[in-house]
Amino acid sequence: MAPSLMLGDVFKEYFNDNWVWDGNTKPPEVELSTNQEDAYFYIDPVIQSTGTVGVRGTKGFIDGEHYWEIIFLQPPAGSSVMVGVGTANAVLRSKIYQYVNLIGQDKESWGLSYKGTIWHNGVRKQYCEPFFDSFTKIGVLLNMYEGTLQFYKNNECLGNAFTDLPTSREPIYPIVSSTATETELGLGVRACRYSSLQEQCFSKIRSSLNNVQNVDLLPIPRLMKEHIKSL
């Protein structure tokens, strides 16, 4: 699938990434395209959906900021089609005939359903309006410095979905899942950005202050103060 355009200046400092879906860990009910960028769920013409299955990316993230896009090649349907992230311990298959929101059913993953709800540790929250159209593009922005996860819908930022992801424990992987027969999900843009140690320090200082005006009280040069205020 050809990558879509990046979102203007928001990601101007990002570099292209090249991870794909992991064919070694996926359940057999998920098939991948030759380039492993498209995932097809329950496409056997005889065997219909028997539960919920997922597939994760080949690359786990331990630092940096990472953006990728999931394109719904067919209209989402069924009990659950999800986009999200999880650790290596996140399950990629439900029990037989369990049609569940797989990403976010436990503490190992965080997910968004096409019905507009977000899930983590079995807890559901309303996050956005449902989306039902073919070629809906869901962007995912994972910030491993701050432990935040945002979603975009057709280039529009929907805001923070989660703000407490672990930032120093273990790699976090992209994941998609579905309960529905003939679900088709494609990978679009994949990009990443790594901050310098100085930028990480500035960001940490800014996040530790209750009020941006408190920056003026810090015993550091004025130019540094102005930069921290701009974060």
HELIX and SHEET records of a PDB file:
HELIX    1   1 GLY A    8  PHE A   11  5                                   4    
HELIX    2   2 LEU A  197  SER A  208  1                                  12    
HELIX    3   3 VAL A  212  LEU A  217  5                                   6    
HELIX    4   4 ARG A  222  SER A  230  1                                   9    
SHEET    1   A 4 PHE A  15  ASN A  16  0                                        
SHEET    2   A 4 THR A 183  ARG A 193 -1                                        
SHEET    3   A 4 ASP A  38  PHE A  41 -1                                        
SHEET    4   A 4 VAL A  30  LEU A  32 -1                                        
SHEET    1   B 6 PHE A  15  ASN A  16  0                                        
SHEET    2   B 6 THR A 183  ARG A 193 -1                                        
SHEET    3   B 6 GLU A  65  PHE A  72 -1                                        
SHEET    4   B 6 LYS A 137  ASN A 143 -1                                        
SHEET    5   B 6 THR A 148  LYS A 153 -1                                        
SHEET    6   B 6 GLU A 156  PHE A 162 -1                                        
SHEET    1   C 6 VAL A  53  ARG A  56  0                                        
SHEET    2   C 6 TYR A 173  SER A 178 -1                                        
SHEET    3   C 6 VAL A  81  GLY A  86 -1                                        
SHEET    4   C 6 SER A 109  SER A 113 -1                                        
SHEET    5   C 6 THR A 117  HIS A 120 -1                                        
SHEET    6   C 6 VAL A 123  GLN A 126 -1                                        
END                                                                             
